[in-house]
Amino acid sequence: MSPKSMISEDQKIAAEEQIRSLRKEIDYNTRDYSIDFLIQQFRDDEFYIPDEYQRQYIWNNADKNRFVESILLGLPIPLMFFSDTEDGRCEIIDGAQRTQAMEEFMSGDLVLSDLKKLTSLNGFSYNDIPAYFRKKFDKTNMRIIVLSDDTTLEIRQEIFNRINTTGRGANSSEIRRGSFRGPFMDFLMECTKDEVFKSVCPISETMKKRYEQLELVIRFFAFVDHYQEFTHRVDNFLDEYIENTQSSFDKDKMKAEFDRMLKFVKTYFPYGFAKSERAKSTPRVRFEAISVGVALALREKPDLIPESMDWLNSDDFKRHTTTHASNSPARVSGRILYVKDQLLKGTV
């Protein structure tokens, strides 16, 4: 016999009213978009990834290749979640990694490798795929749940969190902090607490708890001296940097360069490392480009006063700091040197 419930009739009525009320807040429909249409809309910024709560492009090559192979095999693809917005665009709530992987493949920047089933396609890029199957890929439909444009940001974030937080493991920054204890890690953590750094580098409270500030600080120091040695996997690159540096480092020299870079950014960049005045997050590729580019420029010209900062709003800078292949060696060097060259342009 079940134990007698202690819930009153009034409580049950209140619970029913609450469920009905909250269910009405989530209005949606289902749409099917072909991949070629979806990607064109993404390139045109009609389908966009919101900075407020989305993750960076974190899929590795194995993830991307497995996903593309699944499409080529005609396997069912899990639902994506979008939301209509008041300006007529669609916000990608869940599906950002998949969308960026498809865009990277269709742009020719992803060369297929380590495929488990379609082994004959290893080494192929998009344009190498036989025309018939390339068209089949393009016309494959992605089924998408699209929330209505009156769905609140709170509800959209709630959906994103529920989809992505089940069984969440430790991220690279959390693992790195626990694995490399000692004076060097203490120094890096000290840098994350710098008041100027915090003022020019907005980070959401959620990402602060996951040591995103530590991730950015490590990236600055690793890339500023070794960006030319980067080959592709950021996690491996950063781990190797810490392993090679932790036993011998010049704390005063490193902190001085870090402070000099931050002071310059605070002085000449209107929103610091952020995209806008109200931004609550700092994209990693944007931080890398600006922080390392500034530091390298200041090494060449310590008293640098930039002739113009108009390039910050240029299509070139946007391409360097938002492109899909953000972690290819050419892209890493390209965005860093772009900032450096723009800052030094016109100076003597």
C-alpha positions as CSV (number, residue, x, y, z in Angstrom):
1,M,0.0,0.0,0.0
2,S,1.3,3.4,-0.9
3,P,1.9,5.8,1.9
4,K,-0.8,8.4,2.4
5,S,0.0,11.7,0.5
6,M,0.6,14.8,2.6
7,I,-0.1,17.0,-0.4
8,S,-3.3,19.1,0.1
9,E,-5.9,19.8,-2.6
10,D,-4.9,23.4,-2.6
11,Q,-1.3,22.4,-3.3
12,K,-2.4,20.2,-6.2
13,I,-4.5,23.1,-7.6
14,A,-1.6,25.5,-7.3
15,A,0.7,23.0,-9.0
16,E,-1.7,22.4,-11.9
17,E,-2.0,26.2,-12.4
18,Q,1.8,26.6,-12.4
19,I,2.3,23.8,-15.0
20,R,-0.4,25.2,-17.3
21,S,1.1,28.7,-17.0
22,L,4.7,27.7,-17.8
23,R,3.6,25.3,-20.6
24,K,2.0,28.3,-22.4
25,E,5.4,30.1,-22.4
26,I,6.8,27.5,-24.8
27,D,5.3,27.8,-28.2
28,Y,7.1,26.1,-31.1
29,N,6.8,24.4,-34.5
30,T,8.8,21.9,-36.4
31,R,10.7,22.8,-39.7
32,D,12.8,20.9,-42.1
33,Y,15.7,22.8,-43.6
34,S,18.0,21.4,-46.3
35,I,21.7,21.6,-45.3
36,D,22.6,23.9,-48.2
37,F,19.8,26.3,-47.2
38,L,20.7,26.1,-43.5
39,I,24.4,26.9,-44.1
40,Q,23.7,29.7,-46.5
41,Q,21.4,31.3,-43.8
42,F,24.2,30.8,-41.3
43,R,26.8,32.5,-43.6
44,D,24.4,35.4,-44.1
45,D,23.9,35.7,-40.3
46,E,20.2,34.9,-40.6
47,F,20.8,31.9,-38.4
48,Y,23.2,32.9,-35.7
49,I,24.9,31.6,-32.6
50,P,24.2,33.9,-29.5
51,D,27.1,34.9,-27.4
52,E,25.1,35.1,-24.2
53,Y,25.1,31.4,-23.4
54,Q,26.5,29.3,-26.3
55,R,29.7,27.4,-26.1
56,Q,32.7,28.1,-28.3
57,Y,33.3,25.9,-31.4
58,I,34.8,23.0,-29.4
59,W,34.3,19.9,-31.6
60,N,37.6,18.2,-32.5
61,N,38.3,16.6,-35.8
62,A,37.0,13.2,-34.7
63,D,33.7,14.8,-33.7
64,K,33.4,16.7,-37.0
65,N,34.3,13.7,-39.2
66,R,32.0,11.4,-37.4
67,F,29.1,13.8,-37.9
68,V,29.8,14.4,-41.6
69,E,30.1,10.6,-42.1
70,S,26.7,10.1,-40.4
71,I,25.1,12.5,-42.9
72,L,26.8,10.9,-45.9
73,L,25.6,7.5,-44.6
74,G,22.0,8.8,-44.4
75,L,21.8,8.1,-40.7
76,P,19.1,10.0,-38.6
77,I,20.5,13.3,-37.1
78,P,19.2,14.4,-33.7
79,L,16.8,17.4,-33.6
80,M,18.2,20.9,-33.4
81,F,16.6,23.7,-31.5
82,F,16.3,27.2,-32.9
83,S,14.3,30.3,-31.9
84,D,12.7,32.9,-34.0
85,T,13.6,36.4,-32.9
86,E,12.0,39.8,-33.2
87,D,14.3,40.9,-36.0
88,G,13.3,38.0,-38.2
89,R,16.4,36.0,-37.7
90,C,16.8,32.6,-36.0
91,E,18.9,32.0,-32.9
92,I,20.6,28.6,-32.7
93,I,19.9,27.3,-29.3
94,D,21.2,23.7,-29.8
95,G,23.0,22.7,-32.9
96,A,25.8,25.2,-33.1
97,Q,28.6,22.6,-33.2
98,R,26.8,20.7,-36.0
99,T,26.1,23.8,-38.0
100,Q,29.7,25.0,-37.8
101,A,31.0,21.5,-38.7
102,M,28.8,21.4,-41.8
103,E,29.9,24.9,-42.8
104,E,33.6,24.0,-42.3
105,F,33.1,20.9,-44.5
106,M,31.2,22.8,-47.3
107,S,33.8,25.5,-47.3
108,G,36.5,23.0,-48.1
109,D,38.4,23.5,-44.8
110,L,37.6,20.1,-43.4
111,V,39.4,17.2,-45.0
112,L,37.8,13.9,-44.0
113,S,40.0,11.6,-42.0
114,D,39.8,8.5,-39.7
115,L,36.3,7.6,-41.1
116,K,35.2,4.3,-39.7
117,K,32.7,3.2,-42.4
118,L,33.4,5.3,-45.5
119,T,37.1,4.6,-45.4
120,S,37.5,5.3,-49.1
121,L,36.6,9.0,-48.4
122,N,39.6,9.6,-46.1
123,G,41.5,12.5,-47.6
124,F,38.5,13.8,-49.4
125,S,37.3,17.4,-49.0
126,Y,33.8,18.5,-49.9
127,N,34.5,19.2,-53.6
128,D,36.1,15.7,-54.0
129,I,32.9,13.9,-53.0
130,P,31.2,12.4,-56.1
131,A,28.7,15.0,-57.5
132,Y,25.6,12.8,-56.9
133,F,26.4,12.2,-53.2
134,R,27.5,15.8,-52.7
135,K,24.1,16.9,-53.9
136,K,22.5,14.3,-51.6
137,F,24.5,15.8,-48.7
138,D,23.3,19.4,-49.7
139,K,19.7,18.4,-49.8
140,T,19.6,16.3,-46.6
141,N,17.0,17.8,-44.3
142,M,17.8,18.8,-40.8
143,R,14.7,18.7,-38.6
144,I,14.5,21.7,-36.3
145,I,12.3,22.6,-33.4
146,V,11.8,26.4,-33.7
147,L,10.5,28.3,-30.7
148,S,8.3,31.3,-31.3
149,D,9.8,34.8,-31.2
150,D,8.0,35.6,-27.9
151,T,10.0,32.9,-26.1
152,T,11.9,34.7,-23.3
153,L,15.7,34.6,-23.1
154,E,15.4,32.8,-19.8
155,I,13.4,30.0,-21.4
156,R,15.9,29.7,-24.3
157,Q,18.8,29.5,-21.9
158,E,16.9,27.0,-19.8
159,I,16.4,24.8,-22.9
160,F,20.1,25.1,-23.8
161,N,21.2,24.2,-20.3
162,R,18.9,21.2,-20.0
163,I,20.1,19.8,-23.3
164,N,23.8,20.4,-22.6
165,T,24.4,19.9,-18.9
166,T,23.3,16.3,-18.4
167,G,26.4,14.4,-17.3
168,R,28.7,17.4,-17.9
169,G,32.3,16.5,-17.5
170,A,35.2,18.7,-16.4
171,N,36.4,21.0,-19.2
172,S,40.0,21.5,-20.2
173,S,40.6,24.5,-17.9
174,E,39.2,22.7,-14.9
175,I,41.4,19.6,-15.6
176,R,44.5,21.7,-16.3
177,R,44.1,23.7,-13.0
178,G,43.9,20.4,-11.1
179,S,46.8,18.7,-13.0
180,F,49.5,21.4,-12.9
181,R,49.6,22.7,-9.4
182,G,52.5,24.8,-8.3
183,P,54.0,28.3,-8.6
184,F,53.3,28.7,-12.3
185,M,49.6,27.8,-11.9
186,D,49.5,30.2,-8.9
187,F,50.9,33.0,-11.1
188,L,48.4,32.3,-13.9
189,M,45.5,32.3,-11.3
190,E,46.9,35.6,-9.9
191,C,46.6,37.1,-13.4
192,T,42.9,36.1,-13.7
193,K,42.3,38.3,-10.6
194,D,43.8,41.4,-12.1
195,E,41.2,44.2,-12.0
196,V,42.1,45.6,-15.4
197,F,41.8,42.2,-16.9
198,K,38.4,41.7,-15.4
199,S,37.2,45.1,-16.6
200,V,38.1,44.6,-20.2
201,C,37.3,40.9,-20.5
202,P,33.7,40.2,-19.6
203,I,33.0,36.6,-18.7
204,S,29.6,35.2,-17.7
205,E,29.2,33.9,-14.1
206,T,28.7,30.4,-15.4
207,M,32.0,30.5,-17.4
208,K,33.9,32.0,-14.5
209,K,33.0,29.0,-12.4
210,R,34.5,26.8,-15.2
211,Y,37.8,28.8,-15.2
212,E,37.3,30.5,-18.5
213,Q,39.5,33.4,-17.3
214,L,42.3,31.0,-16.7
215,E,41.8,29.5,-20.2
216,L,42.3,33.0,-21.7
217,V,45.3,33.9,-19.6
218,I,47.1,30.6,-20.5
219,R,46.3,31.2,-24.2
220,F,47.8,34.7,-24.1
221,F,51.1,33.5,-22.6
222,A,51.3,30.4,-24.7
223,F,50.6,32.1,-28.0
224,V,52.6,35.3,-27.4
225,D,55.9,33.4,-27.6
226,H,54.9,30.2,-29.4
227,Y,52.0,30.9,-31.8
228,Q,54.3,30.0,-34.8
229,E,54.8,26.5,-33.2
230,F,51.1,25.8,-33.0
231,T,50.0,22.9,-35.1
232,H,46.2,22.4,-34.4
233,R,45.1,20.9,-31.1
234,V,44.8,23.8,-28.6
235,D,44.5,21.6,-25.6
236,N,47.7,19.7,-26.3
237,F,49.5,22.9,-27.2
238,L,48.5,24.6,-23.9
239,D,49.4,21.5,-21.8
240,E,52.8,21.2,-23.5
241,Y,53.4,25.0,-22.8
242,I,52.6,24.6,-19.1
243,E,54.7,21.5,-18.8
244,N,57.7,23.2,-20.5
245,T,57.3,26.5,-18.6
246,Q,56.3,25.6,-15.0
247,S,59.8,24.7,-13.8
248,S,61.4,28.0,-15.0
249,F,59.6,31.2,-15.7
250,D,60.2,34.9,-15.2
251,K,57.2,36.0,-13.2
252,D,58.0,39.7,-13.2
253,K,58.8,39.9,-16.9
254,M,55.6,38.0,-17.8
255,K,53.4,40.0,-15.5
256,A,54.9,43.3,-16.8
257,E,54.0,42.3,-20.4
258,F,50.6,41.2,-19.4
259,D,49.9,44.5,-17.6
260,R,51.3,46.5,-20.5
261,M,49.0,44.7,-23.0
262,L,45.9,45.2,-20.7
263,K,46.6,48.9,-20.3
264,F,46.9,49.4,-24.1
265,V,43.6,47.5,-24.6
266,K,41.8,49.5,-22.0
267,T,43.1,52.7,-23.6
268,Y,42.5,52.1,-27.3
269,F,39.8,49.4,-27.6
270,P,36.3,50.8,-26.9
271,Y,34.9,47.6,-25.5
272,G,38.1,45.9,-24.4
273,F,38.1,42.4,-25.8
274,A,34.3,42.3,-26.1
275,K,32.3,42.8,-29.3
276,S,30.0,45.4,-27.8
277,E,29.4,47.6,-24.8
278,R,26.8,45.3,-23.3
279,A,28.5,42.0,-24.1
280,K,28.7,39.5,-21.2
281,S,31.2,37.2,-22.8
282,T,34.6,37.3,-24.6
283,P,35.1,35.0,-27.6
284,R,38.3,33.1,-27.3
285,V,39.5,33.8,-30.9
286,R,38.9,37.5,-30.4
287,F,40.8,37.5,-27.2
288,E,43.7,35.7,-28.8
289,A,43.9,38.0,-31.8
290,I,43.7,41.2,-29.7
291,S,45.8,40.3,-26.7
292,V,48.7,38.6,-28.6
293,G,48.6,41.1,-31.5
294,V,48.8,44.0,-29.1
295,A,51.7,42.4,-27.2
296,L,53.7,41.7,-30.3
297,A,53.1,45.2,-31.6
298,L,54.3,46.7,-28.3
299,R,57.4,44.6,-28.4
300,E,58.3,46.3,-31.7
301,K,57.1,49.8,-30.6
302,P,56.7,50.2,-26.8
303,D,55.4,53.8,-27.2
304,L,52.9,52.8,-29.8
305,I,49.9,55.1,-30.5
306,P,47.7,53.6,-33.2
307,E,46.9,55.8,-36.2
308,S,43.4,54.4,-36.5
309,M,41.1,51.8,-34.8
310,D,38.5,51.8,-37.6
311,W,39.7,48.3,-38.6
312,L,37.9,46.9,-35.5
313,N,34.6,47.2,-37.4
314,S,36.0,45.8,-40.7
315,D,34.8,42.7,-42.5
316,D,38.4,41.5,-42.5
317,F,38.7,41.6,-38.7
318,K,35.3,39.9,-38.4
319,R,36.4,37.2,-40.7
320,H,39.6,36.6,-38.7
321,T,37.8,36.4,-35.4
322,T,34.6,34.6,-36.2
323,T,35.5,32.1,-38.9
324,H,34.8,28.4,-38.5
325,A,38.4,27.0,-38.8
326,S,39.4,29.0,-35.8
327,N,42.1,26.7,-34.6
328,S,44.0,25.9,-37.8
329,P,47.7,27.1,-37.7
330,A,47.1,29.6,-40.5
331,R,44.1,31.1,-38.9
332,V,45.8,31.5,-35.5
333,S,48.8,33.2,-37.1
334,G,46.5,35.2,-39.4
335,R,44.3,36.8,-36.8
336,I,47.3,37.6,-34.5
337,L,49.4,39.2,-37.2
338,Y,46.3,41.0,-38.6
339,V,45.9,42.9,-35.3
340,K,49.6,43.5,-34.9
341,D,49.9,44.8,-38.5
342,Q,46.9,47.1,-38.2
343,L,48.2,48.6,-35.0
344,L,51.7,49.3,-36.5
345,K,50.3,50.6,-39.8
346,G,51.2,54.2,-40.4
347,T,53.6,54.4,-37.4
348,V,57.3,55.1,-37.6
